[in-house]
Amino acid sequence: MEMNHAIDLLAALAHQGRLEAFRLLMRRAPHEVPAGEIAEALGVRATTLSNQLNQLETVGLIRARRDGRRILYAAEIERAGALLGFFARDCCLGRPEICAPAAKAFVWGRGDQENHQENHREDLTMRPGETRYHVLFLCRGNSARSIMAEAILNRLAPDRFQAYSAGSEPRGALHPETARLLTVLNHDPSAYRSKDWSEFAGDGAPEMDFVFTVCDKTANEVCPVWPGQPMSAHWGVPDPAAVEGSDAEVSTAFNEAYRMLFNRLSAFSALPIRELDRVALQKKLDEVGRMTAEDAGRDTVAAV
């Protein structure tokens, strides 16, 4: 990257609104995000956001695509990487034994390089003393989707996984329809509670191997730094708690969310995790996140 190109990119990012929008799209990469969802997450007007995104698109930091009446945006990872490379090109006078560990610690938000190297794993080999992978599901209220996911995985493969759930703004209790559905499907709703995600970010918290967001709003937020450098993916599921209508319509929405989660977690629990490196495994996790409720058939709930 030439100096003038770097200056253009830095000038585009030298504004709080544009920087926040770019960071959000980087968090969601490689997925596309609707403009309305970005505006809601950042709390800005649509016209203001449009101007900011246009400037980022002009310099090539993001791309846009029209999908019907919506405009979808995504970060241009290669251009962002080129900007980082511009700074790192002459790092430590070309001495990788000094520069590389510091760069990795910086990217992952860890000041302690030794701690970073100790926690980094090229694959998901089981940690010493552990017999199961730890999986954390996140959503905003932690009252429906993430609770269902926790219950489903703990039933599907209890010998391989220990599932947890949390929320960025926990409701404090299970949604009544969540509790009803879990009871009908022979889960014990009293085994689950709505809690803040900070419980899993502090000292003494179990180190996660996987962290999955199941709602778009949570995926757009800045998450805590999770101990153990877990792998992550976004598995967005429509929010059944947001459905308004008859009891039957609400019940149908919760059943659909459960079925979609069951299908994805069935695929996830069948992955040969120990045989895949992190790159291959990440690809599989992203593929699971693109599954629909119909991908594994329509009789999932009845079969549970």
N, C-alpha and C positions, 0 to 999 in steps of 0.2 A: 504494500500500500504506500502510495506517495504522500508526502507531507500535506499537500493541498486537499487530498481526499480525507485524510484524518481530521483536518481542521473543519471540513464541512460536516463530518459526522459528529464531532464534538460540539460544534455550534448547534446542531439540531437537538442534541441531548442536553444542552445547557439551559434547560427550562424545566421547572418542576413538573408541570403537567405532562410534557412530552416524555420526560424521563420515567415518570410513574407508568405511563401507558406502555412504554417500551419494556420496562421491567415486568409488567404483567404479561405481556406477550412472550417474553423470554421464559417466564415460569410455565406458561401453557404450551410452549413449543414441544413438538412440531405441529400441534393442533391449531386450527383456525378458531377465532373467537368473534362472535357477532359484535358489531359496533355498539348496539344497545346494551349488551352485557358489560362491555368495557366501561361505558358511561355510568352504568349503575354501580359497578364496583369502585370506581374512582370518585363518584359523587359529583360529576360535572354535567353540564348541559350538552345535548347532542351536537349543537352547532359549534360549541367551543372545542369539543373532542374532535370533530371532523377536521377543523383547521390544524389541530395538533397532529393528527394522524397523517394528514396530507403532507406535512413537512417531513415527517419521518419516512414516508413513502418516497418522496422526491429524492432523498439522499440514498435510498436503497436499504434502509435498516428494517423496513417491513414491506409486506406485499398485501395487496387487496384483491378480493374476488367477489363479484356479485353473484348472489344465489337467490334468484327471485327478487323479492323486495328487500332482502337483507344484503349488507356488505360484510364480508368476513375478512378478518385481518390475521396475519401470522408474522412472526419474527423471521427475518432472513438470517439464519444461523451462520452461514458462511461469511456474510458481511460483518456480523458482530465478531466472529472469530478473527477476521482479518484485522479488525481494530485492536483486539487484544494482542494479536501477533505484532502489530506495529510497536506497541510498548515493550513487548518481550524480546524483540529481535536482537537488541544489543544488551540484553540483561546479563549482568555479571561478566561482561566482556567475553560472552560465548562459553562460559564454564558451566555446563549442565549439572555437574555434581553439586553446585551451589544453588543455581537458579531453579532447577526443576522441583526440588522439595518445597522451596519457598512459594513457587507459583501454585503448586497443588494445594498447599495449606491456605493460600489466599483465596483460591476459587471456592474451596469447600467451607470457608469461614472459620478455620481453625488456626489459632495463633501458635499453638504448640505443635511444631513440626513432628516431633517424635510421636506424639499422641496420634497425629494424623496417619503417619506411616504404620503405626501399630494397628489402627482400626481399619485400614484400607485392605479390602480383599478383592482379588481379581475375579473370584467366583464366589458362589454362596456355599462354600464348605461350612459344615456345622461348627459353631463355636465350641471350644473345649468345655465339657460339662453339660452341654445342651443336647436334648434329644428331639426338639421340635423347633421349627422356624416360628419367629414371632411376627405377627401381622397386625398392623393398625389401620383401621378404617376411620375416615374423617368426613364429617359433614357439618353444616352450620349449627343445627340445634341438637344433634346427637339424640334424636327421639324416634327416628323411623329408619331411614335407609342404612345408616352405619350400624345401628343396633341389629337390624336384620342380617347384615353381612357378617357381623360378629357371631351371631347365633348359627347361621348357616355353615360357616367354615368350621366352627367348633364341633358341629355334628358330622360334617362330611368327612373330615380327616383329622380326628383328634390325636391320632398317633404321630402325625407329621407337623401339625400347626397348632399354635396357641394364638387365638384371635382376640383383639381388643378393639374398642371404639371410643371416640371422643369427639368433641365439637369445639369450634372456635367461639361460639356463643351458645353454650348448652342450655337447653330448655329446662333442665333440672328433673325431668320425669319423662317416661316413655309416653308417646302419643297413645291415647286410649285404643285406637285402631291397631297400632303396633302390638300392644299387649294382647288384644283379642286374637289377632292373626297368629301370633306366636303360640298362644294357648291352643287354638284350633289345630295347629300343625305339630302339637306335642312338644314344643319347646317350653322351658320354664321361664316366663317373663321376669320372675323375681330374681333371676340370676344376672340380670342386666340393669345398668343404671346410666343415666345421662350425666356426663362429666366433662370438665374442661380439658382441652388437649395439653395444657401445661403439666398435667400429672405425668405425662410421658416424656417430658423434655428436661426434667431436673435430675439431680443426683439420686441414685438409687432406683431410677425407673428401669424397667426391662429394656434392653437394647433391641430395637426393631430390625428385622431383616427386610421387611416390606412395609411401605406406607401407601395406601390408596385413598384418594379423594373420590367421593361418590356424589358430590354435588358441585355444580359449576361455581357457585359463590365461594366455597371454601378453596377451590383450586385457584381462584384469583387472588387469594389473600397471601400475605407473607407468613409462611409457617415458621414455627420454632426450628432451631437446629436440632435434629434428632440424634441422640447418641448412637454410635455404631454405624453411621453412614449407610442407612438402608436404601434399597432400591425403591423407586416410586413410579406411580402411573396414575392417570386420571381415568376413572371409570364412571363418568357421569350418568346418573339415573334421574328421570323426572321426579320431582318432589311430590309424593302422594299426599303429604300434609297440606299442600297448597290447593288441592282440589276442593271445589265447592259444589254442592249438589245434594242429591238424595243419599241416603245411607248406602244404597246399592252402588251408586257411582263412586262414592268414597272407598267402599270396600273393594271395588274393581281396581281402583288406582293402586291400592296397597298390594293387592294380589299381583298386579303387573310388575310392580317394583320388586317384590319378592322373587318372582319368576326370573326376571332379568338378572338379578344378583345370583340366584341359584345357578343359572346357566353359566355365567362368567366364572363363578367360583368352582364349579365342576370342572371347567376347562383349566383353570389355574391349578387346582389340586392335582390334576393329572400330568402336569408338566414335569419332565425329568430334570429338576432343578440342579442337581449335582453334576449333571453331564453338560450343562450349558455354561459358557463364559458369560460375563456381564452384558456384553454387547448383544449376543444372541438371545439371552434371557429378556433383556429390555424390549427387544423387538416382539417377543412373544407376549409380554405383558401389555404392550400397546395394542396388539391384535385382539387380546381378550377384551380390552376396553372398548373396542369397536363392535362387539357382539350385540345383537338385538335380542329382544325377548323371544323372537321366533326362531333364532338360530339353532336351538336345541329342542324344538317342538313346543306344543301348546299344553302338554299334560304334566308339566314339571311339578306344579304345586300339588296336584293330586297324588303324585308319586312319592312325595317327601314323607 
